[in-house]
Amino acid sequence: MNAKSVTKSKVKRKIPQISPGDTVKVSFKVKEANKERIQTLSGLVVRARKAASGGNFTVRRVTSGIGVEHTFPLSSPSLEKVEVVRHGKVRRAKLYYIRRLSTREARLKERREEMAEKAATLEDIGEEGEIEEPVAEQVAEEEVEEVKKAE
């Protein structure tokens, strides 16, 4: 029995592909006294490390003007669920520069290929495989609204 087979068995179940720049919602178990509850933390993934033991990722959130970072091991039993809210467009593996930016400056653009994937999940496909017009118009309107918000 080698080390890889032992660590492989501890790797967490279905956790989506996480990369730096993603905005995620993490549900994890918190134990207080003799009670256990599930707490959620939504924020920006600052770094993601992959390793044989599962790796870990760090989530940053600014609350009341104070930045809070939390590192979650992927193989932890206290990690309940990870949900990717949006994929950010970044060119770095570690986003430590976000720490010194204000909240408004720290906003990241969304990756365009993910928008197409999101539109594909929203659309209702007809019998011939064509996109129904109302859904296509709705997706186009959402993109226009996002551009207006960015300006």
KEZA-819919 format. One record per residue: x, y, z of N, C-alpha, C in turn. Coordinates in Angstrom, 3 decimals. Layout:
% residues N
PT        n_x        n_y        n_z       ca_x       ca_y       ca_z        c_x        c_y        c_z
PT          X          Y          Z          X          Y          Z          X          Y          Z
...
***
This chain:
% residues 151
PT        n_x        n_y        n_z       ca_x       ca_y       ca_z        c_x        c_y        c_z
PT      0.846     -1.178      0.000      0.000      0.000      0.000      0.891      1.241      0.000
PT      0.687      2.109     -0.969      1.522      3.296     -1.053      0.763      4.538     -0.561
PT      1.462      5.661     -0.487      0.883      6.898      0.057     -0.229      7.442     -0.831
PT     -0.098      7.300     -2.143     -1.125      7.839     -3.040     -2.470      7.146     -2.865
PT     -2.465      5.838     -2.638     -3.725      5.129     -2.470     -4.421      5.523     -1.166
PT     -3.639      5.835     -0.130     -4.222      6.248      1.141     -4.839      7.629      1.019
PT     -4.122      8.574      0.399     -4.633      9.939      0.274     -5.749     10.027     -0.752
PT     -5.736      9.177     -1.743     -6.768      9.208     -2.789     -8.146      8.893     -2.197
PT     -8.205      8.034     -1.197     -9.480      7.656     -0.616    -10.120      8.801      0.165
PT     -9.327      9.814      0.566     -9.859     10.920      1.343    -10.364     12.072      0.491
PT    -10.121     12.033     -0.808    -10.514     13.133     -1.673    -12.025     13.287     -1.658
PT    -12.474     14.539     -1.608    -13.888     14.874     -1.437    -14.720     14.460     -2.645
PT    -15.980     14.245     -2.376    -16.923     13.875     -3.423    -17.082     14.986     -4.453
PT    -18.212     15.134     -5.039    -18.440     16.021     -6.176    -18.275     17.503     -5.813
PT    -17.089     18.035     -6.045    -16.820     19.455     -5.867    -16.479     20.004     -7.238
PT    -17.121     21.099     -7.658    -16.875     21.617     -9.008    -15.445     22.102     -9.184
PT    -15.044     22.272    -10.424    -13.718     22.790    -10.746    -13.633     24.238    -10.269
PT    -12.693     24.516     -9.371    -12.531     25.848     -8.802    -11.210     26.417     -9.289
PT    -11.234     27.683     -9.725    -10.007     28.339    -10.146     -9.987     29.748     -9.573
PT     -8.809     30.354     -9.471     -8.731     31.719     -8.940     -9.580     32.675     -9.777
PT    -10.244     33.598     -9.099    -11.117     34.545     -9.773    -12.576     34.145     -9.732
PT    -12.866     32.915     -9.372    -14.254     32.464     -9.273    -14.902     33.031     -8.018
PT    -16.163     33.364     -8.116    -16.940     33.735     -6.941    -17.697     32.485     -6.524
PT    -17.480     32.052     -5.290    -18.072     30.799     -4.829    -18.893     31.017     -3.569
PT    -19.779     30.069     -3.327    -20.560     30.019     -2.102    -20.219     28.690     -1.436
PT    -19.561     28.757     -0.283    -19.075     27.562      0.403    -19.920     27.317      1.650
PT    -20.437     26.109      1.781    -21.169     25.696      2.978    -20.275     24.759      3.769
PT    -20.070     25.084      5.042    -19.211     24.243      5.870    -19.801     24.115      7.268
PT    -19.437     23.019      7.931    -19.966     22.733      9.257    -19.168     23.499     10.313
PT    -19.893     24.102     11.262    -19.286     24.816     12.375    -19.795     24.169     13.656
PT    -18.876     23.830     14.555    -19.264     23.209     15.815    -19.096     24.233     16.928
PT    -20.192     24.531     17.619    -20.191     25.458     18.741    -20.755     24.729     19.946
PT    -19.940     24.583     20.970    -20.309     23.834     22.179    -20.715     22.418     21.782
PT    -21.961     22.032     21.993    -22.403     20.690     21.610    -23.324     20.714     20.402
PT    -23.435     21.878     19.748    -24.288     22.012     18.566    -23.433     22.087     17.307
PT    -23.992     21.628     16.230    -23.319     21.705     14.933    -24.282     22.315     13.927
PT    -23.791     23.320     13.181    -24.630     23.981     12.194    -23.842     24.171     10.909
PT    -24.550     24.517      9.837    -23.903     24.756      8.554    -23.896     26.260      8.299
PT    -22.718     26.795      8.028    -22.551     28.216      7.752    -22.088     28.384      6.309
PT    -22.542     29.434      5.657    -22.123     29.683      4.279    -21.233     30.916      4.231
PT    -20.279     30.879      3.324    -19.373     31.996      3.094    -19.284     32.176      1.588
PT    -19.639     33.350      1.107    -19.519     33.599     -0.323    -18.441     34.645     -0.522
PT    -17.584     34.406     -1.494    -16.499     35.329     -1.744    -15.698     34.929     -2.965
PT    -14.571     35.599     -3.144    -13.704     35.422     -4.293    -12.603     34.412     -3.974
PT    -12.358     33.487     -4.887    -11.270     32.526     -4.704     -9.963     33.238     -5.032
PT     -9.115     33.405     -4.010     -7.842     34.107     -4.169     -6.763     33.153     -4.662
PT     -6.807     31.927     -4.176     -5.850     30.932     -4.650     -6.480     29.547     -4.556
PT     -5.993     28.671     -5.409     -6.440     27.281     -5.396     -5.202     26.415     -5.577
PT     -5.003     25.496     -4.671     -3.848     24.602     -4.740     -4.349     23.188     -4.923
PT     -3.720     22.489     -5.831     -4.092     21.104     -6.081     -2.937     20.217     -5.635
PT     -3.276     19.149     -4.937     -2.256     18.234     -4.444     -2.833     16.826     -4.410
PT     -1.970     15.851     -4.134     -2.401     14.458     -4.075     -3.426     14.234     -2.966
PT     -3.324     15.023     -1.897     -4.249     14.864     -0.780     -5.547     15.639     -0.983
PT     -5.747     16.207     -2.159     -6.972     16.929     -2.438     -6.755     18.403     -2.653
PT     -5.784     19.003     -1.962     -5.496     20.419     -2.124     -6.389     21.290     -1.263
PT     -6.305     22.603     -1.478     -7.132     23.543     -0.745     -7.351     24.806     -1.566
PT     -8.268     25.637     -1.111     -8.520     26.907     -1.776     -8.839     27.960     -0.733
PT     -8.497     29.209     -1.043     -8.695     30.318     -0.127     -9.752     31.249     -0.695
PT    -10.733     31.594      0.146    -11.832     32.471     -0.248    -11.700     33.777      0.521
PT    -11.827     34.909     -0.191    -11.746     36.229      0.428    -13.090     36.927      0.310
PT    -13.476     37.576      1.404    -14.718     38.336      1.445    -14.478     39.601      2.246
PT    -15.041     40.712      1.820    -14.935     41.968      2.557    -16.270     42.206      3.250
PT    -16.237     42.266      4.576    -17.436     42.472      5.372    -17.227     43.692      6.259
PT    -18.084     44.661      6.147    -18.004     45.911      6.919    -16.637     46.577      6.788
PT    -16.067     46.526      5.592    -14.782     47.159      5.345    -13.583     46.372      5.819
PT    -13.806     45.173      6.326    -12.718     44.333      6.822    -12.630     43.099      5.942
PT    -11.431     42.831      5.413    -11.231     41.658      4.573    -11.037     40.413      5.412
PT    -11.749     39.358      5.060    -11.653     38.084      5.775    -11.302     37.004      4.761
PT    -10.268     36.233      5.068     -9.888     35.116      4.199    -10.017     33.823      4.975
PT    -10.499     32.816      4.291    -10.677     31.505      4.915    -10.161     30.449      3.954
PT     -9.316     29.560      4.443     -8.762     28.482      3.623     -9.498     27.191      3.927
PT     -9.984     26.539      2.880    -10.731     25.297      3.022     -9.958     24.149      2.390
PT     -9.636     23.085      3.122     -9.074     21.884      2.499    -10.180     21.137      1.758
PT     -9.905     20.703      0.547    -10.920     20.006     -0.243    -11.289     18.647      0.349
PT    -10.380     18.054      1.093    -10.654     16.725      1.659    -11.211     16.798      3.075
PT    -11.568     17.990      3.549    -12.071     18.161      4.906    -13.486     17.619      5.052
PT    -13.775     16.897      6.141    -15.145     16.425      6.359    -16.097     17.563      6.743
PT    -15.559     18.707      7.180    -16.427     19.830      7.539    -16.912     20.611      6.324
PT    -16.320     20.376      5.177    -16.745     21.039      3.942    -17.991     20.334      3.426
PT    -19.103     21.059      3.395    -20.379     20.460      3.026    -20.652     20.569      1.526
PT    -20.581     21.798      0.979    -20.939     22.018     -0.411    -20.198     23.239     -0.937
PT    -19.790     23.195     -2.202    -19.165     24.332     -2.861    -19.952     24.606     -4.135
PT    -20.377     25.844     -4.296    -21.183     26.229     -5.444    -20.513     27.412     -6.134
PT    -20.212     27.280     -7.420    -19.584     28.360     -8.177    -20.689     29.291     -8.673
PT    -20.622     30.561     -8.255    -21.628     31.547     -8.624    -21.283     32.163     -9.982
PT    -20.017     32.571    -10.156    -19.576     33.110    -11.436    -18.079     32.887    -11.598
PT    -17.637     32.881    -12.848    -16.225     32.678    -13.168    -15.627     34.015    -13.555
PT    -14.572     34.413    -12.852    -13.930     35.688    -13.138    -12.824     35.548    -14.162
PT    -12.575     36.627    -14.874    -11.528     36.652    -15.891    -10.257     37.180    -15.241
PT     -9.280     36.317    -15.047     -8.015     36.701    -14.411     -6.845     36.151    -15.212
PT     -5.657     36.741    -14.983     -4.451     36.298    -15.675     -3.367     35.903    -14.685
PT     -3.737     35.640    -13.452     -2.791     35.261    -12.408     -3.274     33.995    -11.716
PT     -2.325     33.264    -11.158     -2.674     32.046    -10.428     -3.040     32.358     -8.983
PT     -2.464     33.410     -8.445     -2.743     33.815     -7.066     -3.097     35.300     -7.082
PT     -4.239     35.650     -6.519     -4.750     37.006     -6.606     -4.498     37.798     -5.332
PT     -3.265     37.778     -4.833     -2.943     38.478     -3.600     -3.034     39.990     -3.757
PT     -2.934     40.506     -4.982     -3.016     41.944     -5.205     -4.409     42.491     -4.887
PT     -5.409     41.631     -4.834     -6.780     42.037     -4.516     -6.847     42.594     -3.094
PT     -5.963     42.155     -2.212     -5.982     42.578     -0.809     -5.833     44.089     -0.669
PT     -5.032     44.712     -1.510     -4.778     46.146     -1.357     -5.733     47.021     -2.160
PT     -6.647     46.424     -2.911     -7.604     47.189     -3.695     -8.883     47.422     -2.895
PT     -9.588     48.499     -3.229    -10.879     48.731     -2.592    -11.888     47.732     -3.175
PT    -13.035     47.658     -2.576    -14.037     46.683     -3.006    -14.451     46.904     -4.452
PT    -14.619     48.159     -4.831    -15.045     48.468     -6.191    -13.938     48.135     -7.194
PT    -12.697     48.431     -6.851    -11.573     48.146     -7.745    -11.323     46.653     -7.881
PT    -11.734     45.886     -6.894    -11.453     44.454     -6.869    -12.438     43.629     -7.682
PT    -13.427     44.269     -8.284    -14.397     43.525     -9.095    -13.724     43.002    -10.356
PT    -14.041     41.777    -10.700    -13.454     41.133    -11.864    -14.503     40.969    -12.954
PT    -14.046     41.013    -14.183    -14.942     40.757    -15.302    -15.243     39.271    -15.360
PT    -16.381     38.944    -15.932    -16.771     37.543    -16.060    -16.227     36.981    -17.364
PT    -15.826     35.711    -17.328    -15.312     35.058    -18.536    -16.422     34.901    -19.560
PT    -16.134     35.221    -20.817    -17.133     35.195    -21.871    -17.586     33.779    -22.214
PT    -16.679     32.801    -22.244    -17.094     31.445    -22.611    -18.059     30.881    -21.584
PT    -17.974     31.345    -20.352    -18.906     30.887    -19.335    -20.286     31.487    -19.572
PT    -20.332     32.693    -20.136    -21.624     33.300    -20.470    -22.340     32.453    -21.512
PT    -21.603     31.965    -22.504    -22.210     31.120    -23.532    -22.706     29.814    -22.929
PT    -21.930     29.267    -21.993    -22.330     28.020    -21.325    -23.581     28.259    -20.479
PT    -23.632     29.403    -19.805    -24.782     29.756    -18.986    -26.022     29.916    -19.861
PT    -25.849     30.539    -21.009    -26.966     30.728    -21.936    -27.467     29.384    -22.448
PT    -26.555     28.450    -22.667    -26.945     27.133    -23.165    -27.788     26.383    -22.138
PT    -27.494     26.582    -20.851    -28.286     25.908    -19.823    -29.643     26.562    -19.652
PT    -29.747     27.865    -19.943    -31.014     28.570    -19.791    -31.969     28.346    -20.950
PT    -31.411     28.106    -22.118    -32.249     28.071    -23.313    -33.123     26.822    -23.377
PT    -34.288     27.012    -23.959    -35.186     25.889    -24.239    -34.974     25.531    -25.704
PT    -34.571     24.317    -25.957    -34.278     23.908    -27.331    -35.533     23.280    -27.931
PT    -35.874     23.736    -29.140    -37.055     23.230    -29.840    -36.798     21.846    -30.420
PT    -37.748     21.333    -31.214    -37.640     19.999    -31.803    -36.487     19.901    -32.794
PT    -36.269     20.966    -33.593    -35.188     20.925    -34.577    -33.856     21.345    -33.978
PT    -33.807     21.631    -32.688    -32.563     22.044    -32.049    -32.308     23.536    -32.147
PT    -33.318     24.311    -32.542    -33.161     25.755    -32.651    -33.509     26.408    -31.324
PT    -32.882     27.538    -31.064    -33.152     28.276    -29.838    -34.453     29.046    -30.023
PT    -35.306     28.967    -29.023    -36.533     29.733    -29.071    -36.208     31.206    -28.884
PT    -36.889     32.083    -29.597    -36.575     33.514    -29.632    -36.631     34.204    -28.266
PT    -37.682     34.005    -27.430    -37.737     34.748    -26.169    -36.517     34.501    -25.275
PT    -36.019     33.273    -25.246    -34.865     32.949    -24.408    -33.617     33.616    -24.959
PT    -33.419     33.587    -26.267    -32.252     34.222    -26.882    -32.277     35.725    -26.638
PT    -33.458     36.353    -26.733    -33.571     37.786    -26.475    -33.283     38.101    -25.014
PT    -33.722     37.235    -24.113    -33.497     37.440    -22.684    -32.003     37.403    -22.379
PT    -31.278     36.448    -22.948    -29.833     36.335    -22.729    -29.127     37.563    -23.280
PT    -29.549     38.043    -24.450    -28.953     39.240    -25.044    -29.214     40.458    -24.164
PT    -30.414     40.572    -23.601    -30.739     41.689    -22.720    -29.899     41.647    -21.452
PT    -29.652     40.446    -20.909    -28.818     40.312    -19.712    -27.393     40.769    -19.993
PT    -26.871     40.444    -21.168    -25.522     40.863    -21.522    -25.443     42.381    -21.659
PT    -26.465     43.005    -22.222    -26.495     44.467    -22.368    -26.543     45.119    -20.984
PT    -27.321     44.566    -20.069    -27.408     45.110    -18.718    -26.074     45.005    -17.996
PT    -25.357     43.892    -18.180    -24.050     43.725    -17.544    -23.043     44.739    -18.078
PT    -23.099     45.019    -19.374    -22.200     46.013    -19.956    -22.514     47.400    -19.396
PT    -23.792     47.736    -19.253    -24.195     49.030    -18.687    -23.723     49.158    -17.250
PT    -23.813     48.073    -16.460    -23.361     48.092    -15.077    -21.857     48.292    -14.993
PT    -21.117     47.703    -15.930    -19.662     47.824    -15.930    -19.220     49.248    -16.220
PT    -20.007     49.967    -17.023    -19.668     51.362    -17.341    -20.008     52.218    -16.177
***
